[in-house]
Structure formats: structure tokens, C-alpha cells
């Protein structure tokens, strides 16, 4: 049982014909949510048009949270033994590389909606662990001159690259206590693998 969604159908069509053929052999590929394909398929790839996966600056809509919900619904309805789902808000990093503060904020808020979908499922399910983190910080973003009454602050980047600044790690659900405190990125993945093996 597998679900993936990434890039766009236009990017998929740029792949070599033999690559497209092999992927279509293994997966049912849809360009729009399709209840019939979702119910029938055990391996599903959702590749929307590129406008739906563009930057928030290009008004992509709710692709990330809605696709997160689609993946949760698909995997939870078909698996009797749980599932693993990884959701990436990749455009947060891209916006920080450009030092585009407004886009960073909007991308984080959009990612927060995807996190909400996961947390809501975990609350209802009772057996789901949700982990939220990042692989690195980008831009050395600093917030300054905050005004609580006005609800405003200024932002400053000092880099356009990745930095060694520590990133937050949040966990909710069973075994979440394992993810408290300061730890290496690799410790997180190792703990996930240990939990999956139980």
C-alpha cells in the first residue's frame, strides 16, 4: 500500500518515456482527486497540474493540507496495520533561500494546516504519533522590533543558505516522550525505525 504526491504532472511528462511507463506499471496516476481510483488502487500517485504545487506567491491554493488529508484517508482506510506518512513543506526552505519573509510566513501557515489534519486524525485514532521538525534552518532568520499591540515585527535574514541553527522538534501521541530534548537529526529517524519495528 503506497501513496505519493509531488511535483506536477507536467514534470512527470518530462521524464523519459521508459521511466513514465515503469511508474504507470506500478502506480495508478491521477491528476485530480478521483474517488473511484482511490478506492480501487493499492498504489496511488497524485500528480496535479503545476499551478497547484507552485509557491503561495502564485496562489497555489490548499494543495498541501488537502493532499495531506487525502493521504491520511487513503492510507487509514486501506491499512489494517497502521501506516507511515511523510509530509514536506519544501517551499518554506525555497522561500527562505530567496529571503522572502512574506512567503516564508505564508508557507509556514499553510504547512500548519497540514499539521492540523495530522493532529486531528491522531486525536481521533489514539494510536498515531505525529512528529514535526525540519532537516535544517535556512537564512538565519531573526525577528526583531516586535510590537504586541500592533501585532507586528520585523524580520532579518543574514544568509541565503542553510545554517547550523537548531530546529524545533515537536511530537504528539504515543511515545512522544522519546522526542523531547536536544538530539541529532539521525536520532529522530533511528527512533522512528525502532518504533515501526515494534
C-alpha positions in Angstrom: 0.0 0.0 0.0 1.6 3.2 -1.2 0.6 6.8 -1.8 2.7 9.6 -3.2 2.1 13.2 -4.4 4.9 15.5 -5.5 5.9 17.9 -8.3 3.3 18.1 -11.0 2.0 16.1 -14.0 3.9 18.5 -16.3 7.2 17.4 -14.6 6.2 13.8 -14.8 5.7 14.1 -18.6 9.3 15.5 -18.9 10.6 12.2 -17.6 12.0 9.6 -20.1 9.2 7.6 -21.7 10.5 4.3 -20.2 10.5 5.9 -16.7 6.9 7.1 -17.1 5.9 3.6 -18.4 7.5 1.9 -15.4 5.9 4.2 -12.9 2.5 3.7 -14.6 3.0 0.0 -14.4 3.4 0.2 -10.6 1.0 3.1 -9.7 -2.4 4.4 -10.7 -1.6 8.0 -11.6 -4.3 10.7 -11.1 -4.2 14.4 -11.9 -7.3 15.2 -9.9 -8.8 13.6 -6.8 -10.8 10.6 -8.1 -12.9 8.5 -5.7 -13.1 5.5 -7.9 -9.3 5.3 -8.4 -8.7 6.0 -4.8 -11.0 3.1 -3.7 -9.6 0.6 -6.3 -5.8 1.3 -6.2 -3.3 -0.1 -3.8 -0.5 2.1 -5.2 -1.6 5.6 -5.9 0.2 8.7 -7.3 -1.4 12.1 -7.3 0.3 14.5 -9.7 -1.7 17.7 -10.1 -1.1 20.5 -12.5 1.9 22.6 -11.6 -0.2 25.6 -10.6 -1.5 23.5 -7.6 2.1 22.9 -6.3 3.5 26.4 -7.1 4.6 28.9 -4.4 1.9 30.5 -2.2 3.1 33.7 -4.1 1.5 32.1 -7.1 -1.8 31.4 -5.3 -1.5 27.6 -5.3 -4.5 27.1 -3.0 -4.8 24.4 -0.4 -2.8 21.6 -2.1 -0.6 20.7 0.9 -3.3 20.4 3.6 -5.9 18.8 1.3 -3.4 16.3 -0.1 -2.3 15.5 3.5 -5.9 14.7 4.3 -6.3 12.7 1.1 -3.2 10.6 2.0 -4.5 10.1 5.6 -7.9 9.0 4.4 -6.4 6.7 1.7 -3.8 5.0 4.0 -6.0 4.7 7.0 -8.9 3.2 5.1 -6.8 0.5 3.4 -4.3 -0.4 6.1 -5.1 -2.7 9.0 -1.6 -2.4 10.4 -1.1 1.3 10.6 0.9 3.5 8.2 3.9 5.9 7.8 3.3 9.2 6.1 5.9 11.9 5.5 4.6 15.4 4.5 7.1 18.1 3.5 6.6 21.8 3.3 9.5 22.2 0.9 8.7 25.7 -0.2 9.4 27.1 3.3 13.0 26.3 2.5 12.8 27.7 -1.0 11.3 31.0 0.2 14.0 31.3 2.9 16.7 30.8 0.3 15.2 33.8 -1.5 14.9 35.7 1.8 11.2 36.3 1.0 9.9 36.8 4.5 6.2 37.1 3.5 6.4 33.9 1.6 8.1 32.1 4.5 5.3 33.1 6.8 2.6 32.1 4.4 4.2 28.8 3.6 4.6 28.0 7.4 0.9 28.9 7.9 0.0 26.5 5.0 2.2 23.8 6.5 0.4 24.4 9.8 -2.9 23.4 8.2 -1.3 20.1 7.1 -0.1 19.5 10.6 -3.6 20.2 11.8 -5.0 17.5 9.6 -2.5 15.0 11.0 -3.2 16.1 14.6 -6.9 15.8 14.2 -6.5 12.3 12.8 -4.2 11.4 15.7 -6.6 12.7 18.3 -9.4 10.6 16.9 -7.3 7.5 16.2 -5.5 7.4 19.6 -2.6 5.2 18.2 -0.9 7.7 15.9 2.4 9.5 16.6 2.9 12.9 14.8 6.4 14.4 14.6 7.0 17.9 13.3 10.5 19.1 12.6 12.9 20.3 9.8 16.2 19.0 8.4 17.9 22.4 8.8 17.3 26.1 9.2 17.7 28.4 6.2 18.6 32.1 6.1 19.4 32.6 9.8 16.1 34.4 10.1 15.9 36.7 13.1 12.7 38.5 14.3 13.1 42.0 15.9 11.3 45.1 16.9 8.1 43.3 17.8 5.1 45.2 18.8 2.4 43.1 20.6 -0.3 45.8 20.5 0.1 46.2 16.7 0.8 42.5 16.1 3.8 43.4 14.0 7.5 42.6 13.9 10.5 43.0 11.6 12.4 40.1 10.1 16.0 40.0 9.0 17.9 37.3 7.1 21.7 37.1 7.3 22.2 34.3 4.8 20.7 32.8 1.7 22.0 29.3 2.6 21.5 26.6 5.2 22.7 27.3 8.7 23.7 25.2 11.8 20.9 26.9 13.9 19.0 24.2 15.8 15.4 23.5 14.6 12.4 22.8 16.9 11.2 19.2 17.3 7.5 18.6 18.3 5.8 15.3 18.9 2.3 14.4 19.8 0.8 11.0 20.6 2.0 7.6 21.8 5.8 7.5 22.5 6.1 11.3 22.0 8.3 11.5 25.2 11.1 9.9 23.1 11.4 13.1 21.1 11.9 15.6 23.9 15.1 17.5 24.5 18.1 18.2 22.2 19.1 15.4 19.8 20.7 14.8 16.5 18.5 14.6 13.3 19.7 11.0 12.9 18.4 10.1 16.4 14.9 11.0 15.2 14.9 8.7 12.2 16.5 5.9 14.3 13.8 6.2 16.9 11.1 6.2 14.2 12.6 3.0 12.8 12.7 1.4 16.2 9.0 2.2 16.8 8.0 0.9 13.4 9.8 -2.4 14.1 7.7 -3.0 17.3 
